[in-house]
Amino acid sequence: MLNRVISNLDFSISKYQVLCKAISKSGYTSITLADYLKLDSDHKMRPYLIMRHDIDRNPERTLDIARLEYDNGIKATYYFRTSTASKGIMDKVASYGHEIGFHYETIDKMKGDVKSAIDLFKNELAQFRVYHPIVTACAHGNPLTKHDNKHIWKHCRLSEFKLIGEAFLSLDFARFAYFSDSGRTWRKSRSQKMHGKDDVGSIYDYLQPKDTDELVGIINAGTPGNICVLTHPERWCSKPTDYIKRYVLDLIFSAGKTGIHLFRTVSRNNI
């Protein structure tokens, strides 16, 4: 009984399957970030959908998502932090045809020291490349810090590390709609999605799906020229106990983000 209830709820693995089926039947071509960036300008004219995943916690949850996408002909990009970079899991995800990327947080780790952050980035990237040919990276956004990990690129270039792209910086969001499940919502909530860390501006920001079913409707309608969808696989659960635990954890995180947003808003207004 409880399993049936969970399967109908948003952010369940069953709901993710609904999303995957919609993508596979849509007019969008599923593509990894790396493959999209390698296209010439003429080939970029067709409608593409980039499915991106940030593996922040619980890397084992990644396997269900990766398999569902494979079964539906979807190729996605998975960004692993050093703390979630399990070789066995990354190997399995790559075996499904997905891209493995580097989810970096070196400026946070070095507390804003850019020179040390660049050195750490180089070393951590080299560790990833022992197992996989990493060609794109994506900044991790921690709402608890004042630092922006993307600021590393104000002091060096992607090409210096033989990278062809950065998930936030290398897409033209004048051509892409961007939907993120950060904060357990697809809407662009200011309290749940920090601009630049959890969200980016897009010409399609007027599209505000309240749940995954509405996101599926947008994909079916084919309104945006291109779409980028970000998910965190740890949020999409199959077991009732896991779902309830994650739901409670998301409530706690959401309350914390709201508090941080209010504090920073008040602080700015008092300056």
Beta strands, then each sheet from edge to edge (+ up, - down):
strand 1: 29-30
strand 2: 48-55
strand 3: 76-80
strand 4: 99-104
strand 5: 136-139
strand 6: 165-166
strand 7: 176-180
strand 8: 226-231
sheet 1: 1+ 2+ 3+ 4+ 5+ 6+
sheet 2: 1+ 2+ 8+ 7+
end
